Amino acid sequence: TREAIDDVRTIGNRSTGKQGIAIAKFAKARGAQVPLIAANLDTRELLGIDLVHVINTLDMQNALNVRFKDCDVLIMAAAVSDARPVIVEGKIKKDDFKELKLEKNPDLLAEISKMKKSQFLVGFAAETESNLIEEGSRKLKSKGLDLIYANDISSGEIFGSDKTSGYVIDNDGHHRIAEMSKES
Ligand code: CTP
């Protein structure tokens, strides 16, 4: 997601959306109906996918709220901004542009899991090797998920990379995923 600082500036992150696109394409190929709620994505390669464009975290939350009741599986691969600047209207003049006041964004998964009925919720986490399983398991519980993929980012690479490794974790245990392409 990308969050406005003022009418001309934003802050964001380095996520490219590769993992979410790979999952959407694969689910579609398996016969699922796939709305892909995506922020700031290069959409040229997404023919056949029902793309819902959003910009910031609150937009993404609204889009999720509209579609959640009709979905069977929610897979949250989005790199959601944990905070947003307190918006200033117009353009901040450079002499006044010294610090940003931030406010917390909602945790979209934690909030939507409170509305869960039969939906299966999948989260992602980016963690360093030493606490991969522990942190992944903590987020599985705190966000009310059925499954989480804890990405190993100890090499410093994840955003934009074609490869991934880590652990798939659910309430029964964990399973190591050796390095493979995000499509796999
Ligand atoms: N996520 C979300 N809403 C947020 C932030 C993250 O729904 N405001 C989702 C992400 O899409 C991902 C999962 O939560 O599926 C884990 O995100 P992560 O950033 O690792 O978790 P945080 O709760 O932000 O933990 P940390 O304290 O490590 O930043």
Residues whose N, C-alpha, C, O or C-beta is under 5 A from the ligand:
A	BS01	CTP	M76 A77 A78 A79 V80 S81 D82 N105 P106 D107 L108 L109 G123 F124 A125 A126
